[in-house]
Amino acid sequence: MHAEGLRTKCILPAKRRRNTVSAPTIQANRMEVSPKVLKQMRLSRGLTAQMAAKSVRVALRTWQSYEAESRQSFRPIPAGRLELFCTKHDLPYPPTRQDGTMPKQNARIISLLSGTGGSGKTSISLELGRVFALEGNKTLVITNGTGVVPERFTFDNPSILSELNVQLHPTETRELRDDLIRKKVLDSTGQIQVAGVERFIAAGDLQRLQSKECAEAQLEGLAGEFEVIVLDDSVELDMALALSDLVMIVFDSQHWGAYLCAQAGFGGILKKNWEPNGLPQIRSLLVNVDTNEKADWGIHNRLPDFGPPAFHTVLTNAHRGARAEVGHAYTPDAKYNLLMDSAPTSLAAFEYRSLAREIKRELSKLKRAEQQ
């Protein structure tokens, strides 16, 4: 064989390996906050979602995905953008549940909503507040009931405040004003633009805005003074979800319209945001049930289609009979007793105590979920 035809394999000496220790793998520190906490942080600084998105240089839809309650839509905010958001808006980083959130203290907030008026939501709020108060909790009921006069009640606990005298979140007055500007009731400077019939129609919204602008109390501060806050309010469901630990949707068993209105008003939001084990807890409550009428249970059987599970406790129409037996004199100087005081052994009082026990169990589940 010719020498040039030989193909030799050149084997180079192996390099001596250095005794080195591999560097540890450094993982990015992911600081995740729940959608509810992030939304509370934003509201605590009076920011709209658009303003928050602009401050961290993302699209509005991206920010909305950070606050989305639905698992399909939710995307955790990256640690860098969260730190930027906290730095720009004077929030502590890393954030905690007590820092930058609303409410930021130990109060548990229970909201009651209904699709229609006249469901007994205000009475339920007051009676539940009294149950929690009798158990030793410092309780507050914030109500939008027009006939509720705190001075007429014979007790100091729960305390009672009109919802018009409480600013529920820092952006509330801004949102009310922007809504009136969109409706062309106000101009950009806040001057009233309508007169006559149009002004009469808008009188309620204008009064609400004026009351909120003059409100001395804020929910954020009240949450540090009380242990339980029952919110009997007319806020939108998405706002109730941001403010509350437990949301109760009240259905009057005597009115199918209440179910249909709730389905129309809340169904879309629940379908998008509600999850069985999500936070906050959402429950349905059936009231004004006549146990002798099978028709009442038609709505009860339809509640699973609505979404959130119903409380096992239902409130029957026994409270009407109990109030009739006790009797109340509706005179300007009359004092008003709740059934928990005037008829503590009645069936109605038993139902309220049973409902309160279920609520406490739900709040206990919430506490365990927060600790995980």
Steps between C-alpha positions, in 0.01 A plus 500: 500500500619848425578718796284779370209261490517441868252698704632541847280602786661771702418454864575803707577459866200559715493825689545465867173565672503759768346413830223755491166512672210568269326827569158465653206558271347835575127511439316819448321606810132492411296721724139406434203683644139395462278692256290629790802637690639664186166667432482620859851642471395691188180631659687605815694747285194626314606355164290371216614188316606718206716720724660198667579341163658821373714536813669163437499537120265217406177488303169533683404145405826371648433675831145364502645150470705569815174571687287230334329265746454231234779246469468504124556876482734550796868568444723583801666838487878463450711584803674785319176671404357446848807663652471788252132544588573502874789744458304745286198505727673497838403145595727265697683233304462212535134566576319323781132459574523782754694737277336685218180298504146606573376418753837465667411390852335202663136578418302244305267667250174331401307655210134439420371553146172424327362525150196701609392716790272387779677170565559581868871563450512788750313307771729201451807723524384652829397168655826331399695795634319462831578125512872567453486780757332278761783251450748765610620633164534873446268531203401768251206499258529734202159526339333679211156447656320834477286439809783398731561761772786388729374706795178298511672174591538395861854360471851632440641185341477469205568857406294618203612738227327616186680389186479858369724610789775247426749509216532134409819537295723794398387498137128506581440875464715514186300218340170666593617831355631338181169319456306827527737661250441214256126550543556873433347593835827671599762670288873440537521766774224340707227752418146371455403506133134392512184669621130430536390139469851374419635655818216345700583157355868540588430637850568167671840456334595861576401463865701179525808670357467796738455269800801289407718808452408616853525154660724504806524122542694269270461124486877458514512675837187333636652160423761575764243585767255210464520122489197438277351738243168416336459697179138540389572684182404558140853476358569303186593136544856548376556772762345282773746226402790744541383629838368188671604171651154350448231608253140389558249526215148508642205342315138558598326166453168676428628680191640322197589846375768520771667190359473621141636847588791349692573266210500795259693738725752265661513194276758634255739613773464172689555292189821689433638538852347247738678179597376249761808542720586854400530808715288668616231247580164548323179341627130519415235548768132414460264713711128547563438127461153365572562140605141409409536613140682263266528779245754674723743216449495551123749786535696293752538224242617752240770654719764241397460628143584849625851394599604565861367244749217595732515507877334199661310744720198667342310787657130422515219750529500435876660840558180670385296319761759572769498871421121504503497341847757742641353806332682826432372853543627702206499840668782756473627434853440123510787260564539201273599151616624231266358149523825380655409717802120510499437135402826308562323162529299538179552288190623808314772564761603134479534531122721808529727324751520196272592723204767675708655162584520412131658837424764443768581160351549660158725767651702229675557333163613835365748542785647155438531573128687824573746319725590243234 
